[in-house]
Structures are given as structure tokens and as C-alpha cells.
Amino acid sequence: MKITKRKIAWGVVLLILIVGGVICKKRWNVWFYNIPEIRYGLTEEPQRVFLTFGNDGELSRNVSWMCGGVSKQAKLEYTKIGSGDTLLINGSSKFLRTLGGFGYANWAKFKDLSYGDSYSYRVWNDDRSSDWYSFTCLLYTSPSPRDISGSR
């Protein structure tokens, strides 16, 4: 029996297909199987409150939170610490349904903050509010070359 280059090429292709099939069979569930989500129940109180940087530069922030029940009105209440003024901003809500349950995702944005000032905020869903949280807008200045080199 004469072995030709063509037979060797087809043998290599067949070997690659067999090895690939075995790897796919062994790894299929690892690649494509998702474990079921754990069921969760959200209460009507705001929870999972997150503060992130805003979309309007360094002096803006976004707040997002979750709640269960029916969310008619999402609001953000905040104050500059020491000012005595409290501002209320209307937020937005979106109904979410997942395999784990359902609830409302809420968010609100506040901007025109000031460097060096501290702020406190809480979120509202209808007549229920979260705890107060606080943060400070710090001004970051890059070190001068003199500070980096260590000589003055």
C-alpha cells in the first residue's frame, strides 16, 4: 500500500476533527451551560445603592438602586454638608425581570458639585427611603517632577 501526501493530509484532517470533537464534548457544559439564578426577593425599601461617577465630568455623580413592589416615583435627596439646603431630584425607573425574580432598577443623576465639598444623599421609592450616605469631591493634582524625583 502506497502512502501518498493526499492520504496523510486527510488523515491529519480526520485526526483534528476527532480531537476537536472530543474536546467539544468534554467542555460543552463548561462553555455553554449557565447555572440557574438563585431566586431573590426585593423588598419595597431601596437597596443595593451604588454611587458612580457621572456622565457630565468630574463634578457629577450617578446613583442607582433596586427595589421590589411597584415603584411609582424614584427620587434622590442630597445636601451639601453644612449648607442646610436639601435638594430633591426626580429619578427614573425600569422594570426588570430575570430568572431569579423581578424588581425595579432606579437611577438618578446629580451634577454641578464643587471640589472639596462633602455631600450626603439618600434615595426614595415612593414613601420609603434608604439610609444616608456621604462622599467628598476631591481635587486630584498630579505630582510635580520635583516631587517624583525626591529633590527640592
C-alpha positions in Angstrom: 0.0 0.0 0.0 1.4 3.3 -1.1 1.0 6.2 1.3 0.6 9.4 -0.6 0.6 13.0 0.6 -3.1 13.2 0.0 -3.8 10.3 2.3 -1.6 11.9 5.0 -3.4 15.2 4.7 -6.8 13.5 5.0 -5.5 11.5 8.0 -4.4 14.8 9.7 -7.7 16.4 9.0 -9.6 13.4 10.4 -7.4 13.4 13.5 -8.0 17.1 14.1 -11.8 16.6 13.7 -11.8 13.7 16.1 -9.7 15.5 18.7 -11.8 18.7 18.3 -15.0 16.6 18.7 -13.7 15.0 21.9 -12.6 18.4 23.4 -16.0 19.9 22.5 -17.9 17.0 24.1 -15.9 17.3 27.3 -16.0 21.1 27.5 -19.5 21.8 26.2 -21.2 22.4 29.6 -18.3 24.5 30.8 -18.6 26.7 27.8 -22.4 26.9 27.3 -24.2 25.8 30.5 -25.4 28.5 32.9 -26.4 27.5 36.4 -29.9 28.7 37.3 -30.1 32.1 39.0 -30.8 31.9 42.7 -34.3 33.3 43.4 -34.3 36.6 45.3 -36.9 38.8 46.8 -36.6 42.5 46.8 -38.4 44.5 49.5 -40.0 47.8 48.8 -37.2 49.6 50.6 -34.4 50.9 48.4 -31.4 48.6 48.5 -28.2 48.0 46.6 -27.5 51.7 46.5 -24.4 52.5 44.3 -22.7 55.8 43.7 -20.7 56.1 40.5 -19.0 58.9 38.5 -21.5 60.8 36.4 -21.6 61.4 32.7 -21.0 65.2 32.9 -17.4 65.4 34.1 -15.7 65.1 37.4 -18.3 67.1 39.3 -21.3 64.9 38.6 -22.4 61.6 40.1 -24.9 58.9 39.3 -26.8 56.9 41.9 -28.6 53.6 41.2 -30.6 51.3 43.4 -33.0 48.4 43.3 -36.4 47.9 44.9 -39.3 45.4 44.8 -43.0 46.1 44.6 -44.4 48.8 42.4 -42.2 51.8 42.1 -44.2 54.9 41.2 -41.7 57.6 42.0 -37.9 57.3 42.3 -36.1 60.3 43.9 -32.6 61.3 45.0 -32.3 63.7 48.0 -29.0 65.3 48.7 -27.4 68.1 50.6 -24.0 69.8 50.8 -22.9 69.0 54.3 -23.2 72.1 56.4 -25.3 74.1 54.0 -28.7 73.3 55.4 -30.2 73.1 51.9 -31.7 69.8 50.8 -32.4 69.2 47.1 -34.7 66.6 45.6 -34.1 65.2 42.1 -36.6 63.1 40.2 -35.1 59.8 39.1 -36.0 57.1 36.6 -37.2 53.5 37.0 -37.2 50.5 34.8 -39.0 47.2 35.5 -36.6 44.2 35.4 -37.5 40.5 35.2 -34.8 37.9 35.4 -34.9 34.1 36.1 -34.1 35.0 39.7 -37.1 37.3 40.2 -38.2 40.8 39.3 -37.9 44.3 40.6 -37.2 47.9 39.6 -33.9 49.4 38.7 -33.8 53.1 39.6 -31.3 55.8 38.9 -30.8 59.5 39.4 -28.1 61.9 38.4 -26.7 65.0 40.2 -24.2 67.5 38.8 -22.6 70.9 39.4 -20.9 69.7 42.6 -17.9 71.5 44.0 -14.3 70.4 44.6 -13.5 69.8 48.3 -17.1 69.8 49.4 -18.8 66.8 51.1 -22.3 65.7 50.3 -24.8 63.4 51.9 -27.5 61.6 49.9 -30.3 59.1 50.2 -32.7 57.6 47.7 -36.5 57.4 47.8 -39.0 55.0 46.3 -42.5 56.4 46.9 -42.6 56.9 50.6 -39.6 54.7 51.6 -36.1 55.9 51.9 -32.6 54.4 52.2 -30.0 55.3 54.8 -27.9 58.4 54.4 -24.6 58.0 52.6 -21.9 60.6 52.1 -18.9 61.3 49.8 -16.4 64.1 49.1 -15.4 65.6 45.7 -11.6 65.6 45.9 -9.4 67.6 43.6 -6.7 65.4 42.2 -3.4 67.1 41.3 -0.6 65.3 39.6 2.7 65.4 41.4 5.3 67.8 40.1 8.5 66.3 38.6 10.3 67.7 41.7 8.1 65.6 44.0 8.7 62.5 41.9 12.5 62.8 41.9 12.6 63.4 45.6 14.8 66.5 45.4 13.6 70.0 46.3 
